[in-house]
Amino acid sequence: MKIFVYENYEKMSRAAAQFLAAQLMEKPCSHIGLTAGKTPMGLFQELIRLYEEGQHVFSEAWYYNLEEIIGYGPDSPESYCVILRNLLLDHVGVAPERMRMPNGLAKDPAAECLRFDEYLDSLPAGGLDIQVLGLGQDGHIGCNRPGDTLTAHSHVVSLSRGRTGTALGMSSIMKANCLLMLANGEDKAQAVADMCHGAISTHCPATFLQLHPNALVLLDQAAASRL
C-alpha cells in the first residue's frame, strides 16, 4: 500500500486524474472501474479538463462501476450507465457501448452476477486494469459493508430507496491490477487510519487493501490527520 497525502481535495483529485491519465497513456484500451460516489467528483472534473485541453484520449478504454441497479436497462436514468455518462463519459468522448455493466434487466440477477464475474476474469489482465474506490466512514468499499463475513464474488445487495442491485464483491475488486483509493475530509480520518494500519478484518473491509500488491491511497490532509 502506497499512501500519498495532498494539501486539499482539489490537489488530491488532480493527482488521481494524473494516475488515470498515465494508465491510459500506457494502455489506451484499459479496463477501468469507476465509482459514482461523492469522492470522485473532483477526479471526474479533472479528467474532463484534461480531455478538453486535448491532452488525453479516453475513447479506447472500457469502463465499469462497482454496482448496478436491478430492474433498469442501461438507458434508464436510474442506471449507473447513464449516471456515469452524465458525470464523465459523455464529456470525454466515450461511446455508450464502452460502459460494461451487469444487465439490470436479467431475469436471474444472481446468475447475472456469476456471468459478470466470469467476464471480468476473462479480461486480458485477469481483471480490471484499475479500480477507483471511495471509502465509507465505517470502512466499507462499494456495497461491501462491515460484518462477520464478506461476499467474495459479485452479489445481489439492498440499496437505498428500497432498490436492489448487483455489486462487485471483495474478490472481484481485489483482482484489479491497481486499486486507486480516494478519501477526503476529517470525517474519513478514522476509517483511513483503520484501513492503513488496523488489523485486517471483515469489520473494516478497506483493511483488505493492505493485501493488494498495487494499492494506491490518495488523501487530503484532513483525511490523513490520524495516520
C-alpha positions as CSV (number, residue, x, y, z in Angstrom):
1,M,0.0,0.0,0.0
2,K,1.4,3.4,-1.0
3,I,0.0,6.4,0.7
4,F,0.0,9.9,-0.9
5,V,-1.1,13.0,1.1
6,Y,-2.1,16.2,-0.6
7,E,-2.9,19.7,0.8
8,N,-6.5,19.7,-0.2
9,Y,-9.3,17.8,-2.1
10,E,-8.6,19.7,-5.3
11,K,-4.9,18.7,-5.4
12,M,-5.8,15.1,-4.4
13,S,-8.3,15.0,-7.3
14,R,-5.8,16.4,-9.7
15,A,-3.2,13.7,-8.7
16,A,-5.8,11.0,-9.1
17,A,-6.6,12.2,-12.6
18,Q,-2.9,12.1,-13.5
19,F,-2.7,8.4,-12.3
20,L,-5.6,7.5,-14.5
21,A,-4.2,9.5,-17.4
22,A,-0.9,7.7,-17.1
23,Q,-2.7,4.4,-17.2
24,L,-4.5,5.4,-20.4
25,M,-1.3,6.7,-22.0
26,E,0.4,3.3,-21.3
27,K,-2.6,1.2,-22.3
28,P,-5.3,3.2,-24.2
29,C,-7.6,0.1,-24.2
30,S,-7.6,-0.2,-20.4
31,H,-10.5,-1.7,-18.4
32,I,-11.2,0.9,-15.8
33,G,-13.6,0.5,-12.8
34,L,-15.3,3.6,-11.5
35,T,-17.4,4.6,-8.5
36,A,-20.1,7.2,-8.6
37,G,-20.0,8.4,-5.0
38,K,-19.2,12.0,-3.9
39,T,-15.5,11.5,-3.5
40,P,-14.5,11.1,-7.2
41,M,-16.5,14.1,-8.4
42,G,-13.3,16.2,-8.4
43,L,-11.5,13.4,-10.3
44,F,-14.1,13.4,-13.0
45,Q,-13.9,17.2,-13.4
46,E,-10.1,17.0,-13.7
47,L,-10.4,14.2,-16.4
48,I,-12.9,16.4,-18.3
49,R,-10.4,19.3,-18.1
50,L,-7.6,17.1,-19.5
51,Y,-9.8,16.0,-22.3
52,E,-10.9,19.5,-23.2
53,E,-7.2,20.6,-23.3
54,G,-6.5,17.8,-25.8
55,Q,-4.0,16.1,-23.5
56,H,-5.5,12.6,-23.3
57,V,-7.7,10.1,-25.2
58,F,-10.4,8.2,-23.3
59,S,-12.4,6.7,-26.1
60,E,-10.5,3.5,-26.5
61,A,-10.9,2.3,-22.9
62,W,-13.7,0.3,-21.3
63,Y,-15.5,1.4,-18.2
64,Y,-17.3,-0.3,-15.3
65,N,-18.9,0.6,-12.0
66,L,-18.9,-1.0,-8.6
67,E,-22.7,-1.6,-8.7
68,E,-25.7,-1.5,-10.9
69,I,-29.5,-1.2,-10.2
70,I,-31.7,-4.2,-10.7
71,G,-34.8,-3.5,-12.8
72,Y,-33.4,-0.8,-15.0
73,G,-31.9,-1.0,-18.5
74,P,-28.7,0.8,-19.5
75,D,-30.6,3.7,-20.9
76,S,-32.7,4.3,-17.8
77,P,-31.8,7.5,-15.7
78,E,-31.6,5.1,-12.7
79,S,-28.8,3.0,-14.3
80,Y,-25.3,3.8,-13.4
81,C,-24.5,3.6,-17.1
82,V,-26.5,6.8,-17.6
83,I,-25.2,8.3,-14.3
84,L,-21.6,7.9,-15.2
85,R,-22.2,9.0,-18.8
86,N,-23.7,12.2,-17.4
87,L,-20.9,12.7,-14.9
88,L,-17.9,11.8,-17.0
89,L,-18.1,9.6,-20.1
90,D,-20.2,11.8,-22.4
91,H,-17.8,14.7,-21.7
92,V,-14.6,12.8,-22.7
93,G,-15.7,11.3,-26.0
94,V,-16.6,7.8,-24.7
95,A,-19.3,5.9,-26.7
96,P,-22.1,4.4,-24.6
97,E,-21.3,0.8,-25.6
98,R,-17.9,1.1,-23.9
99,M,-19.6,1.1,-20.5
100,R,-19.8,-2.6,-19.5
101,M,-22.1,-3.4,-16.6
102,P,-24.2,-6.3,-15.4
103,N,-27.6,-6.5,-17.1
104,G,-30.1,-4.8,-14.7
105,L,-33.0,-6.5,-16.6
106,A,-31.6,-10.0,-16.3
107,K,-34.4,-12.4,-15.1
108,D,-31.9,-14.1,-12.7
109,P,-29.7,-11.4,-11.0
110,A,-27.6,-14.0,-9.1
111,A,-26.8,-15.8,-12.4
112,E,-26.0,-12.4,-14.0
113,C,-23.5,-11.7,-11.1
114,L,-21.8,-15.0,-11.9
115,R,-21.7,-14.2,-15.6
116,F,-20.3,-10.8,-15.0
117,D,-17.5,-12.2,-12.7
118,E,-16.6,-14.7,-15.4
119,Y,-16.4,-11.9,-17.9
120,L,-14.1,-9.9,-15.7
121,D,-11.9,-12.9,-15.2
122,S,-11.6,-13.3,-19.0
123,L,-10.2,-9.8,-19.5
124,P,-6.5,-9.7,-20.7
125,A,-5.2,-8.8,-17.2
126,G,-7.4,-11.3,-15.5
127,G,-9.5,-8.5,-14.0
128,L,-9.8,-4.7,-14.3
129,D,-6.6,-2.8,-15.0
130,I,-7.5,-0.2,-12.4
131,Q,-10.4,0.2,-10.0
132,V,-11.2,3.6,-8.4
133,L,-12.6,3.3,-4.9
134,G,-14.1,5.6,-2.3
135,L,-14.0,4.9,1.5
136,G,-17.0,4.8,3.7
137,Q,-16.8,6.2,7.3
138,D,-17.3,2.7,8.6
139,G,-14.6,1.3,6.3
140,H,-16.9,0.0,3.6
141,I,-15.9,-0.3,-0.1
142,G,-18.7,-0.1,-2.6
143,C,-21.5,-2.3,-1.2
144,N,-19.1,-4.4,0.8
145,R,-20.1,-3.3,4.3
146,P,-18.7,-4.3,7.7
147,G,-20.0,-7.6,9.1
148,D,-18.9,-11.1,10.4
149,T,-18.4,-12.2,6.7
150,L,-17.9,-10.6,3.3
151,T,-19.1,-11.9,0.0
152,A,-16.1,-12.6,-2.2
153,H,-17.9,-12.5,-5.6
154,S,-20.4,-10.2,-7.2
155,H,-23.7,-10.5,-5.5
156,V,-27.2,-9.0,-5.1
157,V,-27.5,-6.2,-2.5
158,S,-30.0,-3.9,-0.9
159,L,-29.7,-0.3,-1.9
160,S,-31.3,3.0,-0.8
161,R,-34.9,3.8,-1.5
162,G,-36.0,0.2,-1.4
163,R,-34.0,-0.7,-4.5
164,T,-31.8,-3.8,-5.1
165,G,-28.7,-4.0,-7.2
166,T,-25.7,-6.1,-8.2
167,A,-22.4,-5.3,-6.7
168,L,-18.7,-6.3,-7.0
169,G,-17.5,-8.4,-4.1
170,M,-14.2,-8.1,-2.5
171,S,-12.6,-10.8,-4.6
172,S,-13.7,-9.1,-7.8
173,I,-12.3,-5.8,-6.5
174,M,-9.0,-7.3,-5.3
175,K,-8.4,-8.9,-8.8
176,A,-7.9,-5.4,-10.3
177,N,-4.3,-4.8,-11.2
178,C,-4.3,-1.5,-9.4
179,L,-6.6,-0.1,-6.7
180,L,-6.9,3.7,-6.6
181,M,-8.4,4.6,-3.2
182,L,-9.5,8.2,-2.7
183,A,-10.6,9.7,0.7
184,N,-11.0,13.3,1.8
185,G,-12.3,15.1,4.9
186,E,-11.8,14.7,8.6
187,D,-14.9,12.5,8.9
188,K,-12.9,9.8,7.0
189,A,-9.8,10.1,9.1
190,Q,-10.5,7.2,11.5
191,A,-11.6,5.0,8.6
192,V,-8.3,5.9,6.8
193,A,-6.3,5.0,9.9
194,D,-8.0,1.7,10.3
195,M,-7.6,0.9,6.6
196,C,-3.9,1.6,6.6
197,H,-2.8,0.4,10.0
198,G,-5.6,-1.7,11.5
199,A,-5.9,-5.5,11.7
200,I,-7.3,-7.0,8.6
201,S,-10.9,-7.7,9.3
202,T,-14.3,-8.1,7.7
203,H,-15.5,-5.5,10.2
204,C,-13.5,-3.0,8.2
205,P,-13.5,-4.2,4.5
206,A,-11.0,-1.5,3.5
207,T,-8.3,-3.2,5.5
208,F,-8.1,-5.8,2.8
209,L,-6.3,-3.3,0.6
210,Q,-3.2,-4.0,2.8
211,L,-3.0,-7.3,1.0
212,H,-3.1,-5.9,-2.5
213,P,0.3,-5.6,-4.3
214,N,-0.6,-2.3,-6.0
215,A,-3.0,-0.3,-3.8
216,L,-2.5,3.5,-4.1
217,V,-4.2,5.6,-1.3
218,L,-4.7,9.3,-2.1
219,L,-5.7,11.5,0.8
220,D,-6.2,15.1,1.6
221,Q,-4.6,16.4,4.8
222,A,-7.8,16.2,6.8
223,A,-8.4,12.5,5.9
224,A,-4.7,11.7,6.8
225,S,-4.8,13.5,10.1
226,R,-4.9,10.3,12.2
227,L,-2.2,8.4,10.4
